[in-house]
Amino acid sequence: MPRQNKEGLLPPCVEACPNGVFYFGDENEDTVTNGSETVSFSQLIKDRAAYRFLEELGTKPRVYYLPPKDRQFPVERGYENLDDKLKERFKDIMEPGAKKS
């Protein structure tokens, strides 16, 4: 189990997140948790293509960001296969000359 604070609790942001998207742990121990699952830190950042902001400045940021799983914009799945509500939403982009109803 990753390190917790001196009271044995995870940070409030990790415990309170209803979606389980915050992970907390120790990079050196290679273990992180979101409160419901504990995983390998190195595997998580590899599998989820984690990145750090402004890493190129040499400040060694300690926060990694994980892109959403299976992120794909609806129109990338094929405009013609979208349901009518989504087609209407993207109509001005996909059909520039079409008027919204």
TORZATI-291843 format. One record per atom (N, C-alpha, C, O, CB): y, z, x. Coordinates in steps of 0.001 Angstrom, whole numbers, padded with zeros to 6 digits, always signed. Each point is the difference from the previous one (the first is absolute). Last residue first. Glycine has a CB too. Layout:
BEGIN
YZX...
This chain:
BEGIN
+022968-037289-031470+000053+000075-001458+000540+001313-000473+000109+000225-001206-002006-001760+001089+003038-001442+004726-000745+001160-000511+000119+000033-001505+001048-000317-000562-000646+001613+002685-000236-005894+000761+000842+001057-000569-000872+001135-000479-001093-000217-000522+002833-001455-000156-002500-002177+004806-000391+000525-001316+000962+001084-000461+000526+000768+000805-002920-001297-000301+002348-001842+003851+000750-000678-001075-000294+000561-001380+000672-000369-000963-000688-001667+002350-002221+003726+002660+001457+000156+000101+000789-000646-001135+001057+000513-000365-001380-000439+002792-004543+001914-001696+000430-001167-000757+001529+000024-000044+000579+000341-001031-002730-000377-000378+000000+003384+003841-001040-001023+000084+000357-001282-000733-000517-001068+000326-001123+002889-000138+004630+001930-000199-000322-000276+001398-000953-001190+000108+000192-000900+000817+000143+003333-000260+000977-000729-004791+001202-000525+000654-000234-000330+001469+000727-000809+000577+000640+002137-002166-004907+000697-001017+000311-001365-000428+001199-000589+000734-000036-001162+000404-000903+001727-002624-001481+003909+002296+000197-000823+001197+000433-001430-000321+000076-000843+000894-001781+002239+000236+000888+001840-004621+000753+000755+001006+000339-000858+001217+001079+000141+000575-002212+001946-001352-001692-003753-002653+001382+000062-000457+000881+000683+001044+001139-000407+000226-001931+000466-002611-003813-000144+003147+000565-001355+000131+001463+000005-000397+000833-000615+000667-003078-000404-001138-000182+004959-000202+000363-000206+001411+000565-001393+000223+000917-000172+000804-002701+001784-000120+000263-000608-005017+001109+000898+000331+000450-000193+001444+001198-000050+000279-002054+001704-001955-002988-004061+000064+001287-000525-000481+001188+000895+000339+001087-000504+000282-002333-000586-002113-003009+001126+005095+000132+000180-001444+001428-000375-000394+000881-000093+000854-002650+001944-000889-000469-004290+004280+000649+001241-000419+000001+000134-001512-000024-000995-000724+001452+000921+002765-003007-003733+000741-000993+000987-000441+000610+001315-000470-000730+000899-000418-000842-001935+002003+004126-002714+000273-000639-000440-001250-000988+001021-000545-000272+000002-001201+000548-002343+001964+001900+003010+003487+000915+000136-001135-000679-000349-001322+000202+000682-001005+001699-001219+002530-004066+002471+003020+000013-001248-000756+000798+000180-001271-000407+000728-000905-001818-001371+001852+001764+003888+002567-001332-000172-000578-000108-001298-000777-001079-000350-000476+000849+002820+000348+004314-000920+002051-000886-000435+001076-001431-000206-000490-000795-000663+000666+002242+001883+000956+002074+000557-004396+000033-001459+000098-000876-000527+001131-000350-001180+000004+002651+001234-000936-001819+004751+000171-000747-000716-001042-000009-001512+000158-001023-000635-000254+001599+002483-001236-000251+001282+005767+000900-000274-001099-000726-000862-001026-000788-000871+000368+002806+001039+001156-004223+003448+001770+000122-001438-000164+000912-000227-001189-000212+000569-001071-002098-001032+002060-000377+004587+001998+001318-000442-000460+000038-001519-000032-000240-000674+001002+001328+002748-000057-004704+001442+000104-000125-001228-000795+001335-000487-000541+000070-000515-001116-002359+001226+000509+002976+003961+002359-001294-000681+000040+000046-001228-000889+000619+000016-001064-001805+002158+001512+005708-000243+001917-000888+000194-001151-001312-000760+000170-000028-001068+000612+002036+001381-002070+000412+001233+005924+000303-000913-001106-000943+000271-001162-001100+000512+000202+001932-002261+001414+000723+005398+002007-001162-000775-000411+000407-000937-001126+000463+000463-001042-002034+001400+001724+004008+001004+003684+000104-000475-001371-001192-000894-000297-000368-000859+000802+002896+000995-000739-001230+004149+003557-000594-001319-000188+000093-000355-001478-000194+000856-000862-001383-000537+002837+004073+003260+001749-000316-000314-001391-000517-001428-000062+000643-000929+000490+001121+002544-001353-000026+000515+004827-001270+000639-000336-000408-000242-001452-001014+000530-000454+001508+001200+002170+002629-004406+002433-000002+000634-001320-001391+000515-000359-001006-000623+000340+002885-000881-001051+000516-000101+005182-001343+000452-000371-000027+000716-001351-000348+001179-000072-000172-000974+002497+004146-002615+000158+000140+001397-000420-001329+000620-000431-000047+001187-000322+002373-001708-000385-000937-004165+002216-000612+000897+000968+000088+001470-000373-000226+000863+000848+000767-002536+000846+000779-002622-003986+001066+000758+000669-000547+001005+001006+000763+000617+000744+000633-000898-002780-004114-002476-000952+000475-000734+001172+001134+000717+000735+000332-000383+001122-001007-001708-002272-001198+003553-003046-000849+000357+001132+000500-000637+001295-000167+000554+001086-001774-000341-002648+003548-000158-003331+000791+000057+001227-000780+000469+001218+000557+000626+000902+001389-000197-002322-004619+000406-002917+001328-000593+000045+000656+000247+001351-000110+001084+000572+000327-000771-003046-005613-000834+001442+001047+000996+000190+001333-000723+000066+000104-001071+000598-001682+002644+000622-003731-002562-003488+001090-000378+000907+000998+001144+000074+000010+000896-000844-000307-003353+000299-005196+000894-001238+001135+000920+000060+001040-000496+000997-000316-000696+000965-001193+002605-001581-002894-003744-001618+001091-000683+000710+001275+000851+000035+001080-000470-000359-002058-001734-000340-003597+003343-001000+001113-000196-000930+001227-000642+000653+001062-000066-000620-001898+002031-000638-003256-000983+003692-000433-000636-001248+001158-000342-000925-000041-001002-000715-002083+002242+000917+003013+001134+003882-000564-001325+000284-000327-000736-001303+000399-001149-000186-001344+002012+002366+002433+003592-002356+001113-000873+000394-000484-001402+000348+000748-000967-000147+000485+002968+000990-004537+001191-002028+000940-000207-001108+001122-000941+000396+000311-000935-000739-000851+003209-000120-002545-000822+004145-000606-000976-000902+000940-000329-001160+000091-001153-000420-002370+002008+001045+003564+002485+002443-000011-001301+000664-000596-001084-000894+000460-001142+000017-000645+002308+002184+000189+003350-003801+001348-000538+000133-000023-001408+000592+000632-000909-000539+000246+003239+000815-004865-000121-003195+000369-000212+001395+001382-000654+000045+000229-001028-000636-002673+000802+001328+001246+003304-004962-000443-001238+000647+000429-000022+001456+000798+000827+000443-000668-002035-002633-000620+004213-002842+000303+000133+001419-000614-001194+000707-001182-000298-000174+001258+002846+000054+001614-001175-005280-000931-000631+000938+000492+000202+001424+001203+000047+000256-001855-001758-001988+002918+003758-001848-001274-000234-000696-001026-000689+000895-001204+000101-000237+002462-000253-001909+003027+001378+003831-000316+001119-000871-001316-000175-000722-000690+000977-000292+003099-000608+000020-000681-003289+003603+001005-000072-001058-000234+001116-001020+000602+000005-001073-000401-002507+001399-001347+001807+005303-000440+000229-001376+001156-000221-000963+001167+000152+000360-002892+001493+000440-000323-002657+004738+001099+000191-000940-000572+000214-001395-001141-000368-000282+002684-001061+001696-002953+001044+004311-000385+000363-001361+001247+000215-000840+000927+000694+000418-003060+000359+000414+001583-001642+004150-000443-001212-000693-000510+000294-001410-000963-000615-000457+000382-000367+002671+002697+003746+001435-001299+000374-000576-000632-001158-000758-001167+000069-000387+001958+002288+000214+003503-002910+002063-000897+000338+001099-001392+000399-000478-000990-000235+000693+002975+000954+000602+001537-001600-004423-000417-001232+000657-000998+000279+001121-000931-000779+000202+003144-000241-000772-001416+003972-003852+000306+000045+001420-000568-001249+000656-001210-000230-000013+001208+002767+000018+001708-001579-005362-001023+000380+000958+000509-000028+001411+001203+000074+000253-002895-000940-001786+002469-000861-004051+000525+000918+000998-001118+000362+000950-001144+000190-000414+002868+000715-001192-000056-004739-002560-001062+000605+000809+000658+000867+001046+001096-000303+000472-002672-001646-000855+002886-000500-004669+000437+000659+001220-001216+000600+000694-000800+000702-000620+003081-000211-000376-002687-002685-003235+000406-000983+001000+000526+000607+001298+000177-000717+000985+000342-000776-002862-002331+003047-002812-000750+000191+001235+000367-000961+001108-000851-000371+000809-000955+001210-002193+003589-000069-003313-000711-001229+000364-000804+000117+001283-000730-000926+000350+002509-000313-001495+001120+004704-000766-001053-000289-000975-000840-001221+000365-001105-000167-000515+002557+001183-001210+001330+002722+004802-000060-001428-000301-001140-000313-000965-001164+000202+000344+002139-000699+001910+000107+004909-000242+000611-000344-001284-000158-001464-000395+000186-000340-001169+001421+002143+001602-003202+000109+003801-000658+000669-001125+000523-000474-001346-000764-000093-000961+000420+002064+002418+002389-003604+002477-001393-000460-000051-000700+000600-001211-000692-000702-000737+000637+000479+003248+004457+001605-001578+000021-001411-000409-001423-000553-000124-000268-000823-000875+002502+000533+002012-001537+004795+000492+000179-000175-001437-000011-001455-000463-000497-000294-001087+001788+002378+001136-004040-000615+004344+001413-000105-000370+000134-000271-001502-000835-000693-000581+001397-000157+002899-004918+003439-001097+000542-001296+000404+001483-000029-000351+000438+000799-000828-002686-001951+000488-000326+005839+001435+000288-000986-001036+000458-001316+000615+000521-000031+001115+000084+001878-002694-001557+002643+003630-001216-000742-000308+000182-001054-001073-000975-000454-000598-000270+002450+001251+004548+000936+001573-000583+000583-001207-001295-000708-000398-000633+000372-000988+002932+000274+000234+000306-002162+004454-000508+001337+000313-000581+000728-001207-000774+000943+000162+002454-000842+001639-001876-005427-001929+001039+000916+000455-000573+001404+000170-001189+000215-000234+002943-001604-000924-005083-002565+002026+000881+000294-001121+001082+000933+000504+000017+000348+001181-001880-000651-002888-001968-003494+003890+000798+001225+000065+000878+000124-001224+000483-000990-000550-000504+000893+003043-004437-002728-003082+001219-000029+000801+000729+001333-000032-000201+000828-000888+000392-003262+000433-005554+001941-000043+001178+000000-000841+001242+000000+000887+000050+000745+000979-001294+000473-002823
